Amino acid sequence: MPTVSLADISPAIALGPLDGRYRKDTADLVDHLSEAALNRNRITVEVEWFIHLAQNSVIDGVRRLTDDEISGLRTFAENFDADTIATLAAHEAVTVHDVKAVEYTIKEALVELGAGDLSELVHFCCTSEDINNLSWALGIKGATVDVWLPRAKALIDSLADTASGLAEVPMLSHTHGQPATPTTMGKELAVFVHRLRRQFERIEASEFLGKINGATGTYSAHLAAVPGADWPKLARTFVEGSLGLTFNPLTTQIESHDWDAELFADIARFNRIAHNLATDMWTYISMSYFKQIPVAGSTGSSTMPHKVNPIRFENAEANLELSCALLDSLASTLVTSRMQRDLTDSTSQRNIGVAYGHSVLALNNLVKGLERLAINEEALTADLDSNWEVLGEAIQSVMRAAGLQGVPGMDNPYETLKELTRGKRIDQADLQNFVAGLGLPEAETQLLKTLTPATYIGVAAQLAESEVADWKARTQG
């Protein structure tokens, strides 16, 4: 048995990989979705509510704050640091209530600012969930806008650049894993640009809702204390004007979390499309369509020196699955609260950062993976040259059109090509001899004779370039 407990080593060893091995990829989320970030946001919400009430003279006889007091309070909130965390912890050790600890901490700050006479205005008519829902909304908004969306954009940007560079590189398609109508590598990557872009735009347009309406959403304490105030209006102007969130006017004790579920479903869908990208890139690498550019000094396999493993795509695949599992669970759990309130959301929400972290880690790995790829045109060309039978689609389509135009001998074109190509390997000579004997008009005969798998790509290149141009125009102005 070990003689030293790893749990006793200082500094503390992280239990989870997001705060350990992968810390550099996920550290930016700490400012938004960690326990400390939640408490910083709680202080911000409490301070802004205090200022909102005082400056709107909601309670008769309560003085307005001076400019210095307002500045001092906001500076206190902005300067949240290790000392603040320690103060909160000391209060919570006594109160056994995290939001009450925030209230007491702010009251102490008011005394230091010379505004202790207004201390009972802190947390006025609030239930803990009034503060918590707004704090979580601020944290999720910050994590989404400042961290997740830029990582998602970086992936789409990298994918768009790769798609543009490979827009005209022909590639054999593989529908159902079988040789199929050729495309270009750039067009196939542009499909992912388009798919990811649609989800990106949905997430970018997300609403972040909040409420501040008391213990059961009725403003009961508010009206009992100050009957003459327009509390719904005060709540709306606070949520929207002071915090920059969208006001939810009708709730129980909790904000209903429906917007969280909508957002998490959209991010999970983005994740799943990115997962499809990861598995496709892994497959293209396994088919030698891409070469991986080795990182100097890196080891692919501990025993096989020749290998360069597609680790970035494999890492992304696994972390996207973990992120989706958490996001799905959160979306399912958070929309249900027994009657006016239960606390299942409280512990669940503390895993939002973990869900975002696995997604961010995966997106970073996908970008790194794309950056270390080089197209292997020799392998692409070899596959195309080995599968002339894919031109059967083109020939039977030309025959159909000719038959409809009255050219004789064009009966049953599909069946004719099926007989020639199905389950068989044919070469260029076989196909050209077949075309020569069809009796097609000269123009159509020459078109088909000059057609090759590499040139049978339709408007794939134009489709790729158009999608990339649209994305760049949207994001680069």
C-alpha positions as CSV (number, residue, x, y, z in Angstrom):
1,M,0.0,0.0,0.0
2,P,1.2,3.6,-0.7
3,T,2.6,5.3,2.3
4,V,1.6,8.8,1.1
5,S,-1.9,9.9,0.3
6,L,-2.0,11.9,-2.9
7,A,-4.9,13.8,-1.5
8,D,-2.5,15.3,1.1
9,I,0.0,16.6,-1.3
10,S,0.2,20.4,-1.7
11,P,-0.6,22.1,-4.0
12,A,-3.7,20.0,-4.4
13,I,-3.8,17.4,-7.1
14,A,-6.8,17.7,-9.4
15,L,-9.2,14.8,-9.4
16,G,-10.5,15.6,-12.9
17,P,-8.5,16.0,-16.1
18,L,-10.0,19.4,-17.0
19,D,-8.3,20.9,-14.0
20,G,-5.2,18.7,-14.3
21,R,-3.8,17.4,-17.6
22,Y,-5.9,19.7,-19.8
23,R,-5.9,22.8,-17.6
24,K,-4.3,25.0,-20.3
25,D,-7.2,24.3,-22.7
26,T,-10.0,25.0,-20.2
27,A,-8.5,27.6,-17.9
28,D,-10.5,30.4,-19.5
29,L,-13.8,28.8,-18.3
30,V,-12.7,29.2,-14.7
31,D,-13.6,32.9,-14.9
32,H,-17.1,32.1,-15.8
33,L,-18.3,28.7,-14.5
34,S,-16.2,27.8,-11.4
35,E,-17.5,28.1,-7.9
36,A,-15.4,31.2,-7.4
37,A,-16.9,32.7,-10.5
38,L,-20.4,31.9,-9.3
39,N,-19.6,33.8,-6.0
40,R,-18.1,36.7,-7.9
41,N,-21.3,36.9,-10.0
42,R,-23.4,36.7,-6.8
43,I,-21.6,39.6,-5.3
44,T,-22.1,41.6,-8.6
45,V,-25.8,40.8,-8.7
46,E,-26.3,41.7,-5.0
47,V,-24.3,44.9,-5.4
48,E,-26.2,46.0,-8.6
49,W,-29.6,45.2,-7.0
50,F,-28.6,47.3,-3.9
51,I,-27.6,50.2,-6.2
52,H,-30.7,49.8,-8.3
53,L,-33.0,50.0,-5.3
54,A,-31.1,52.9,-3.7
55,Q,-30.8,55.0,-6.8
56,N,-34.5,54.5,-7.8
57,S,-35.6,55.7,-4.3
58,V,-37.8,52.6,-4.0
59,I,-38.1,52.9,-0.2
60,D,-39.2,56.2,1.2
61,G,-36.7,57.8,3.4
62,V,-33.8,55.7,2.3
63,R,-31.0,57.9,0.9
64,R,-29.4,57.6,-2.4
65,L,-25.8,56.5,-2.7
66,T,-23.0,58.9,-3.4
67,D,-20.9,58.5,-6.5
68,D,-18.0,57.4,-4.3
69,E,-20.1,54.7,-2.6
70,I,-21.3,53.4,-5.9
71,S,-17.8,53.3,-7.3
72,G,-16.5,51.7,-4.1
73,L,-19.1,49.0,-4.2
74,R,-18.5,48.2,-7.9
75,T,-14.7,48.2,-7.3
76,F,-15.2,45.7,-4.4
77,A,-17.2,43.4,-6.7
78,E,-14.6,43.7,-9.5
79,N,-11.7,43.1,-7.2
80,F,-12.9,39.7,-6.2
81,D,-9.8,37.7,-5.2
82,A,-8.4,35.1,-2.9
83,D,-9.1,37.2,0.2
84,T,-12.7,37.5,-0.8
85,I,-12.9,33.8,-1.3
86,A,-11.5,33.3,2.2
87,T,-14.0,35.7,3.7
88,L,-16.9,34.0,2.0
89,A,-15.6,30.6,3.2
90,A,-15.4,31.9,6.8
91,H,-19.0,33.1,6.7
92,E,-20.3,30.0,5.1
93,A,-18.6,27.9,7.7
94,V,-21.0,29.6,10.2
95,T,-24.1,30.1,8.1
96,V,-23.9,26.8,6.2
97,H,-25.5,28.8,3.3
98,D,-23.5,30.2,0.4
99,V,-25.8,33.1,-0.6
100,K,-26.1,34.2,3.0
101,A,-22.3,34.3,3.2
102,V,-22.3,36.6,0.2
103,E,-24.8,38.9,1.9
104,Y,-22.7,39.2,5.1
105,T,-19.6,39.8,3.1
106,I,-21.2,42.7,1.2
107,K,-22.5,44.2,4.5
108,E,-19.0,44.2,5.9
109,A,-17.8,46.0,2.7
110,L,-20.5,48.6,3.2
111,V,-19.3,49.4,6.7
112,E,-15.8,49.9,5.4
113,L,-17.2,52.2,2.7
114,G,-19.1,54.3,5.3
115,A,-22.5,53.1,4.0
116,G,-23.3,50.7,6.9
117,D,-26.6,52.6,7.5
118,L,-27.9,51.0,4.3
119,S,-26.9,47.4,5.1
120,E,-30.4,46.1,5.3
121,L,-31.0,47.0,1.7
122,V,-28.6,44.2,0.8
123,H,-30.5,41.2,-0.5
124,F,-33.8,43.1,0.0
125,C,-36.9,41.0,-0.7
126,C,-34.7,38.4,-2.4
127,T,-34.8,34.6,-2.2
128,S,-31.5,32.9,-2.8
129,E,-32.6,31.8,-6.2
130,D,-33.1,35.4,-7.3
131,I,-29.4,35.8,-6.9
132,N,-28.4,32.4,-8.1
133,N,-30.3,32.3,-11.4
134,L,-28.9,35.7,-12.4
135,S,-25.4,34.7,-11.4
136,W,-25.6,31.5,-13.4
137,A,-27.0,33.3,-16.4
138,L,-24.1,35.8,-16.3
139,G,-21.6,32.9,-16.0
140,I,-23.1,30.9,-18.8
141,K,-23.4,34.0,-21.0
142,G,-19.7,34.8,-20.4
143,A,-18.6,31.3,-21.0
144,T,-20.6,31.0,-24.2
145,V,-19.7,34.4,-25.7
146,D,-16.1,34.9,-24.5
147,V,-14.9,31.3,-24.5
148,W,-17.0,28.7,-26.3
149,L,-18.1,30.7,-29.4
150,P,-14.5,31.9,-30.2
151,R,-13.3,28.3,-30.0
152,A,-16.2,27.2,-32.3
153,K,-15.4,30.0,-34.7
154,A,-11.7,29.0,-34.7
155,L,-12.7,25.4,-35.8
156,I,-15.0,26.7,-38.6
157,D,-12.3,29.1,-39.7
158,S,-9.7,26.4,-39.9
159,L,-12.1,24.0,-41.6
160,A,-13.1,26.7,-44.1
161,D,-9.4,27.5,-45.0
162,T,-8.8,23.8,-45.5
163,A,-11.9,23.4,-47.6
164,S,-11.0,26.3,-49.8
165,G,-7.5,25.0,-50.3
166,L,-8.8,21.6,-51.4
167,A,-11.9,22.8,-53.2
168,E,-10.7,21.4,-56.6
169,V,-8.9,18.3,-55.4
170,P,-11.0,15.3,-56.7
171,M,-11.9,12.4,-54.4
172,L,-13.8,9.2,-54.7
173,S,-16.9,9.2,-52.6
174,H,-17.8,6.2,-50.4
175,T,-21.5,6.0,-49.8
176,H,-22.3,3.0,-47.6
177,G,-18.5,2.4,-47.7
178,Q,-18.6,1.6,-51.4
179,P,-17.1,3.5,-54.3
180,A,-19.5,6.3,-55.4
181,T,-19.9,9.4,-57.5
182,P,-16.7,11.5,-57.1
183,T,-16.6,14.8,-55.2
184,T,-13.8,17.0,-54.0
185,M,-12.2,16.9,-50.6
186,G,-12.9,20.6,-50.2
187,K,-16.6,20.2,-51.0
188,E,-16.9,17.5,-48.3
189,L,-15.2,19.7,-45.7
190,A,-17.4,22.6,-46.8
191,V,-20.4,20.5,-45.9
192,F,-19.1,20.5,-42.3
193,V,-18.5,24.3,-42.5
194,H,-22.2,24.7,-43.5
195,R,-23.5,22.3,-40.8
196,L,-21.4,23.8,-38.0
197,R,-22.2,27.3,-39.1
198,R,-25.9,26.8,-38.8
199,Q,-25.5,25.7,-35.2
200,F,-23.0,28.4,-34.4
201,E,-25.5,31.0,-35.5
202,R,-28.3,29.5,-33.4
203,I,-26.0,29.5,-30.3
204,E,-24.8,33.1,-31.1
205,A,-28.4,34.2,-31.0
206,S,-29.1,32.6,-27.7
207,E,-31.1,34.4,-25.0
208,F,-29.9,34.3,-21.4
209,L,-32.9,34.7,-19.1
210,G,-33.2,35.8,-15.5
211,K,-35.8,36.7,-12.8
212,I,-35.9,38.5,-9.5
213,N,-39.4,38.1,-8.1
214,G,-39.2,36.5,-4.7
215,A,-39.8,33.2,-2.9
216,T,-42.6,31.9,-5.3
217,G,-42.4,34.5,-8.1
218,T,-45.3,36.6,-6.8
219,Y,-43.4,39.7,-5.4
220,S,-45.3,39.1,-2.1
221,A,-42.6,40.3,0.2
222,H,-41.9,43.2,-2.1
223,L,-45.5,44.5,-2.0
224,A,-45.8,43.9,1.7
225,A,-42.7,46.0,2.3
226,V,-43.3,48.7,-0.3
227,P,-46.9,48.5,-1.7
228,G,-46.6,51.5,-3.9
229,A,-43.6,50.3,-6.0
230,D,-44.0,48.8,-9.5
231,W,-42.0,45.8,-8.7
232,P,-42.4,43.9,-12.0
233,K,-41.1,47.0,-13.8
234,L,-38.2,47.4,-11.3
235,A,-37.3,43.7,-11.8
236,R,-37.4,44.0,-15.6
237,T,-35.3,47.1,-15.7
238,F,-32.8,45.5,-13.3
239,V,-32.4,42.2,-15.2
240,E,-32.3,43.8,-18.6
241,G,-30.7,47.3,-17.9
242,S,-28.3,46.5,-15.1
243,L,-27.3,42.9,-16.0
244,G,-27.8,42.7,-19.8
245,L,-30.0,39.6,-19.6
246,T,-33.5,38.8,-20.9
247,F,-36.2,39.2,-18.3
248,N,-38.4,36.1,-17.5
249,P,-41.7,37.6,-16.2
250,L,-43.4,34.5,-14.9
251,T,-41.7,31.8,-12.8
252,T,-42.0,29.8,-9.6
253,Q,-39.3,30.3,-7.0
254,I,-36.7,29.3,-9.7
255,E,-36.1,30.6,-13.2
256,S,-37.4,27.7,-15.2
257,H,-34.1,26.9,-17.0
258,D,-35.8,26.3,-20.3
259,W,-33.3,28.6,-22.0
260,D,-30.5,26.6,-20.5
261,A,-31.9,23.4,-22.0
262,E,-32.3,25.1,-25.4
263,L,-28.7,26.4,-25.3
264,F,-27.3,23.0,-24.2
265,A,-29.2,21.2,-26.9
266,D,-27.7,23.5,-29.5
267,I,-24.2,23.1,-28.2
268,A,-24.6,19.3,-28.0
269,R,-25.8,19.3,-31.6
270,F,-22.7,21.3,-32.6
271,N,-20.7,18.8,-30.7
272,R,-22.2,15.9,-32.6
273,I,-21.5,17.5,-36.0
274,A,-17.9,18.1,-34.8
275,H,-17.8,14.4,-33.7
276,N,-18.9,13.4,-37.2
277,L,-16.0,15.6,-38.6
278,A,-13.6,13.8,-36.2
279,T,-14.6,10.3,-37.3
280,D,-14.5,11.3,-41.0
281,M,-11.1,12.8,-40.7
282,W,-9.9,9.7,-38.8
283,T,-11.2,7.6,-41.7
284,Y,-9.6,9.7,-44.4
285,I,-6.3,9.4,-42.5
286,S,-6.7,5.6,-42.3
287,M,-7.3,5.6,-46.1
288,S,-4.1,7.6,-46.6
289,Y,-6.1,10.5,-48.1
290,F,-4.3,12.7,-45.6
291,K,-0.8,12.5,-44.3
292,Q,-0.2,13.7,-40.8
293,I,2.7,16.1,-40.3
294,P,4.8,14.8,-37.4
295,V,5.5,17.2,-34.5
296,A,9.2,17.4,-33.9
297,G,10.3,15.1,-31.1
298,S,6.9,13.6,-30.6
299,T,6.2,9.8,-30.3
300,G,3.4,8.2,-32.3
301,S,3.6,4.8,-30.8
302,S,5.8,3.6,-27.9
303,T,6.8,0.5,-29.8
304,M,6.2,1.2,-33.5
305,P,8.4,4.1,-34.6
306,H,6.8,4.6,-38.0
307,K,3.4,5.5,-36.6
308,V,1.8,9.0,-36.4
309,N,-1.5,8.4,-34.6
310,P,-4.5,10.6,-35.3
311,I,-4.7,11.4,-31.6
312,R,-6.1,14.9,-31.9
313,F,-9.2,13.5,-33.7
314,E,-9.5,10.6,-31.3
315,N,-9.2,12.9,-28.3
316,A,-11.8,15.2,-29.8
317,E,-14.2,12.3,-30.4
318,A,-14.1,11.1,-26.8
319,N,-14.4,14.6,-25.2
320,L,-17.3,15.5,-27.5
321,E,-19.1,12.4,-26.3
322,L,-18.5,13.3,-22.6
323,S,-19.6,16.9,-23.2
324,C,-22.8,15.7,-24.9
325,A,-23.6,13.2,-22.2
326,L,-23.4,16.0,-19.6
327,L,-25.3,18.6,-21.7
328,D,-28.0,16.1,-22.4
329,S,-28.3,15.3,-18.7
330,L,-28.4,18.9,-17.7
331,A,-31.0,19.8,-20.4
332,S,-33.2,17.0,-19.1
333,T,-32.7,17.6,-15.4
334,L,-32.9,21.4,-15.3
335,V,-36.4,21.8,-16.9
336,T,-38.0,19.9,-14.1
337,S,-38.5,21.2,-10.5
338,R,-41.1,19.8,-8.2
339,M,-43.9,22.3,-7.8
340,Q,-42.4,25.6,-6.7
341,R,-38.9,24.5,-5.9
342,D,-36.5,21.6,-5.4
343,L,-32.7,21.7,-5.3
344,T,-31.9,19.2,-8.0
345,D,-30.7,22.0,-10.2
346,S,-28.3,23.4,-7.6
347,T,-25.8,20.5,-7.8
348,S,-26.4,19.8,-11.5
349,Q,-25.5,23.4,-12.5
350,R,-22.1,23.0,-10.9
351,N,-21.2,20.6,-13.8
352,I,-22.0,23.1,-16.5
353,G,-18.3,24.1,-16.6
354,V,-17.3,20.5,-17.0
355,A,-19.7,20.1,-20.0
356,Y,-18.3,23.2,-21.6
357,G,-14.7,22.2,-20.7
358,H,-14.9,18.9,-22.6
359,S,-16.4,20.6,-25.6
360,V,-13.7,23.4,-25.6
361,L,-10.9,20.8,-25.2
362,A,-12.3,18.8,-28.2
363,L,-12.6,21.9,-30.4
364,N,-9.0,22.9,-29.6
365,N,-7.9,19.4,-30.6
366,L,-9.8,19.4,-33.8
367,V,-8.1,22.7,-34.8
368,K,-4.7,21.3,-33.9
369,G,-5.5,18.1,-35.9
370,L,-6.5,20.0,-39.0
371,E,-3.3,22.1,-38.8
372,R,-1.2,19.0,-38.9
373,L,-2.6,17.5,-42.1
374,A,-1.3,17.4,-45.7
375,I,-3.4,16.1,-48.6
376,N,-2.1,12.9,-50.3
377,E,-3.2,13.5,-53.9
378,E,-1.4,10.3,-55.0
379,A,-3.7,8.2,-52.9
380,L,-6.8,10.1,-54.0
381,T,-5.8,9.7,-57.7
382,A,-5.1,6.0,-57.3
383,D,-8.5,5.4,-55.9
384,L,-10.2,7.3,-58.6
385,D,-8.2,5.5,-61.3
386,S,-9.2,2.2,-59.8
387,N,-12.9,2.8,-60.0
388,W,-14.0,3.7,-63.5
389,E,-17.4,2.0,-62.8
390,V,-18.5,5.1,-60.9
391,L,-19.1,6.7,-64.4
392,G,-22.0,4.4,-64.9
393,E,-24.2,7.0,-63.3
394,A,-23.1,9.6,-65.9
395,I,-23.6,7.3,-68.8
396,Q,-27.0,6.1,-67.9
397,S,-28.1,9.7,-67.2
398,V,-26.9,10.8,-70.7
399,M,-28.8,7.8,-72.2
400,R,-32.0,8.7,-70.4
401,A,-31.8,12.3,-71.7
402,A,-31.0,11.1,-75.2
403,G,-33.9,8.6,-75.1
404,L,-36.3,11.4,-74.0
405,Q,-35.1,13.4,-77.0
406,G,-36.0,10.6,-79.4
407,V,-32.6,9.0,-79.9
408,P,-33.3,5.3,-80.7
409,G,-31.7,2.4,-78.8
410,M,-31.7,4.1,-75.4
411,D,-34.1,1.7,-73.7
412,N,-33.5,0.6,-70.1
413,P,-30.3,2.6,-69.6
414,Y,-30.2,1.9,-65.8
415,E,-30.5,-1.8,-66.4
416,T,-27.9,-1.7,-69.2
417,L,-25.3,0.0,-67.0
418,K,-26.2,-2.3,-64.1
419,E,-25.4,-5.3,-66.2
420,L,-22.0,-3.7,-67.2
421,T,-20.8,-2.5,-63.9
422,R,-22.5,-4.1,-60.9
423,G,-20.1,-6.2,-58.8
424,K,-17.5,-5.8,-61.5
425,R,-14.2,-3.8,-61.9
426,I,-13.9,-2.2,-65.3
427,D,-11.2,0.1,-66.7
428,Q,-11.1,3.1,-69.0
429,A,-10.9,1.0,-72.1
430,D,-13.9,-1.1,-71.1
431,L,-16.0,2.0,-70.5
432,Q,-15.0,3.8,-73.7
433,N,-15.7,0.7,-75.9
434,F,-19.1,0.5,-74.2
435,V,-19.8,4.1,-74.9
436,A,-18.7,3.8,-78.5
437,G,-21.3,1.1,-79.2
438,L,-24.3,2.9,-77.6
439,G,-25.3,4.8,-80.7
440,L,-25.4,8.2,-78.9
441,P,-25.0,11.4,-80.9
442,E,-21.4,12.4,-81.5
443,A,-21.3,15.2,-79.0
444,E,-22.6,13.0,-76.1
445,T,-20.2,10.2,-77.2
446,Q,-17.2,12.5,-77.1
447,L,-18.3,14.0,-73.7
448,L,-18.5,10.6,-72.1
449,K,-15.2,9.4,-73.7
450,T,-13.3,12.3,-72.2
451,L,-14.9,12.0,-68.8
452,T,-12.8,10.5,-66.1
453,P,-13.5,9.8,-62.4
454,A,-11.3,12.8,-61.5
455,T,-13.3,15.2,-63.7
456,Y,-16.8,13.8,-62.8
457,I,-17.2,16.2,-59.9
458,G,-20.0,18.5,-61.1
459,V,-19.9,21.9,-59.4
460,A,-18.2,20.5,-56.2
461,A,-15.4,23.1,-56.3
462,Q,-17.8,26.0,-56.7
463,L,-20.1,24.8,-53.9
464,A,-17.1,24.6,-51.6
465,E,-15.8,28.1,-52.5
466,S,-19.3,29.6,-52.2
467,E,-19.8,28.2,-48.7
468,V,-16.4,29.4,-47.6
469,A,-16.9,32.9,-49.1
470,D,-20.3,33.2,-47.3
471,W,-18.7,32.2,-44.0
472,K,-15.8,34.6,-44.3
473,A,-18.1,37.5,-45.5
474,R,-20.3,36.9,-42.4
475,T,-17.4,36.7,-39.9
476,Q,-14.9,39.1,-41.4
477,G,-17.3,41.8,-42.5
